[in-house]
Amino acid sequence: MKDLNCLDPEGRGISISNCFGFGKFTSLGEVISEIVPIMFSVAGAAMVLYFLFGAFKYLQSRGNKEEVAAAQNIIIHAVIGFIILMFAFLVLQFLLSSLFNIKEGFKIIG
């Protein structure tokens, strides 16, 4: 038998905030909706820092072919990371909302 403290007061099933102490979150979807924008921000900042690191290494290479090639690889990897990040954003923002017919409440930005 279900614990009556775990039931959502609005009758939507089980409330994880009552059962497991997640505070303001009442469902796993709300937790994910809070985490995804933060993770995109962290990934974007890491990509920018990695790109700047590659640019700095390129400036410091002083024409040494091995160091120039290493710096170019870092910059290329940062650009590939940016493309992957944008693709993931598009999939989450548009494709998943269209597939699951989510009209409101699912926005990564704004």
KAGIMO-V65333 format. One record per pair of residues at least 6 apart in sequence whose C-alpha atoms are under 6 Angstrom apart, sorted by the first residue. I is the first residue (numbers start at 1). J is the second residue. Records with the same first field share a line. If there is no record, write none. Layout:
BEGIN
I = J, J
END
This chain:
BEGIN
6 = 14, 15, 18, 19
7 = 13, 14, 15
8 = 14, 15
15 = 26
16 = 26, 27
17 = 23, 25, 26
37 = 108
47 = 78
51 = 75, 78
54 = 71, 74, 75
57 = 71
58 = 68, 71
61 = 67, 68
END
